Amino acid sequence: MSHHRLAAEHSTHLFDLVIGRHKVFSFVMNISHLVKEWLGLFDDPTLGNRALGRLANASYQIVIERASYRDKLSAH
């Protein structure tokens, strides 16, 4: 699987979403990257560290380890 860094604008939008909702609203993120890969997705590592710190502070992680639906389809 190829991992691409978010564009600067998208990185900022994700940061704003996480910071704006931290300890105010609940939200769900569905990410197909391992947690250790998340920082590399942000265009700005400082924004990434701050956002990930907020996520780690008050989150639950549910890891589902199985083939994705797209992987199943491509096998046929």
N, C-alpha and C positions, 0 to 999 in steps of 0.2 A: 504494500500500500504506500502510495506517495504522500508525503506530508508537506503541505505548502504553508508558508507563513502568510498570515492575514495581511491585507493591504493596510496602510497606515490608517485610513478612514474607518475600516472595519474593526481594526484593533481598538481604536478610540471608542467606537460605538459599543463594543463588547465591554470595555472597561466602564463606560458610563452606565451601562445596564447593571453590571455587578455592583458597582459602588452605590448607585441609586436605590437598589433594592435591598442592600445589606441591612439586616435587622429591621426592615420595614415591611417587606412583602416576601412571600415564599415564591420560588420559581423552580422549574425543572430544566436541567440542561441535559441534552442527549448528545454525547460526544463520543466519536469513534476512535479517539486517541487515548493512549495511556496517560495517566496523570503526569508522569515524568516528562511527557512530550508537550504538555500544555504551554509551558513558558516559551518554547520555541515557536509557537503559533503567533505570538504577539510581535508586532513590528517594533515596539519599544519595550525592552526588557524591564524597565522601571514600572511601566503601566502593568505589564504582565505580573510582576512580583506583587504589586499592590492588590490587583484583582484576585490573584490566586490566594493571597493571604486572607482576604475577606471570605472567599469560598471555603477555604480550609477551616476557618474559625467556626463556622456554624453550618456544617453540611453533613449530609449522609451520602455515602457512596454505595451504589449498587452496581456491581460488575456482573455482566452476563457474558459468559464465555461459551459461545457457540458460533457456528457459521452464520454469516449474515444472510438475509433473504436474497440479496444480489448475488452473493457467492453461490447460493443454491441454484439460482436461475442460470448462472453462467456455466454450471457443471452439466447442464442438459444440452 
